[in-house]
Amino acid sequence: MEFLLALAICALLALLVKKLSMPSIPAYIIAGLILGNAGIGFFKADETSKILSELGIVFLLFYIGLQILPGRILERRHSIIFAGLTDFAVNFSMAYIASIFLGFDVTDAFVLASALYISSSAIVIQSLIDGKKLIFPESETIIWLMIFEDIVLILLILAVTVEAGQAELLMFFGKTLIFVLIILLAGSYAGRYINTAMRREDEVPFILAFSLPSLTLYLSRIWGVSESFGAILLGMAFSKVREIGKVIRPFKEVFLVLFFFFFAASIQLPERISVTILLSLILVSIIGKFLSGAIIGRVVHKSTPSGMEIGASMVARGEFSILLASIYGVDEISAMVALVVVVMSIAGSITARYSHKIRKIAV
């Protein structure tokens, strides 16, 4: 079974990169590129790998949905909205304008800008933990920015789905609205029963934690809406059941690894990759995060060095960039995003590690 071999390879890679204190996401992508269609062709994307990859997506987004608590967001809404909109306006617009200037059409530029705007929550949060920075005031702003980006991700998934031509606009949003109401009502009604079940000490919590995200694949296909959107929405519906997040995390980590690997393995690289375009997108992505970080630091923390800290911590791109490229499904865009993510995830880990030196530049 190919997926078992892929999982074993990724396990060895995880041990290696952790020992080297490097991010694991680029390692999985590079391995997939080398062993898949773009490289020696050992791994092929079959029906099994596609299902496992889809599970990786829904587990990730269900987990993200669990973290979105409207009450907490409303408490800090003014600073969160300012920081979040600044982050979006600077990074999305810069990436979009650069993509148009580099020759991409409007739709491709939109997808590229969406993918390059969103930082990697996994790498950013892990960098804060590893650097023992969670006690710093800037870290709270960074975490809220991650949550804001998660919310924007929902809208971007909807927009990319519509751009990809999967439904007429009016019908799409009509069905989506009804789907939202059904899921939220179901979550409100069933939440207390799920909460009770998750406290059991037998196999029931594990079966429920695995079944709920997987259910979104079935429900979304029946209703004709995006599986990714359905997974986030269902997570939000059960966000008050905190035990689910603890039980679901191991499933998320395993299936997400397979998603990265098989996504990269399925990519068919163009005969010629423009180094100029690749480097331009990387440069714009780095500058954008530092520029938005500087603005946020000056307004929220009254400090440019704080802004440099925020910018340096958010350079890394990762899982959500790959997710948006995967949903869009155009080989050229998928290949470009994968290559940018590999570079940016490594660069972001380095800038986060040495953010204390970077912030001194602004003193």
Buried (B, 14 or more C-beta within 10 A) or exposed (E): EBBEEBBEBBEEBBEEBEEEEBBBBBBBBBBBBBBBBBBEEEBEBEEEBEBBBBBBBBBBBBBBBBBBBEEEBEEBEEBBEBBBEBBBEBBBEBBBEBBBEBEBEEBBBBBBBBBBBBBBBBBBBBBBEEBEBEEBEBBBBBBBBBBBBBBBBBEBBBBBBBBBEEBEEEEBBEBBEEBBEBBBEBBEEBBEEBBEBBEEEEEEBBEBBBEBBBBBBEBBEEBEBBBBBBBBBBBBBBBBBEBBBEBBEEBBBBBBBBBBBBBBBBBEBEEEEEEEBBEBBBEBBBBBBBBBBBBBBBEBBEBBBBBBBBBBBBBBBBBBBBBBBBBBEBBBBBBBBBBBBBBBBBBBBBBBBEBBEBBEEBE
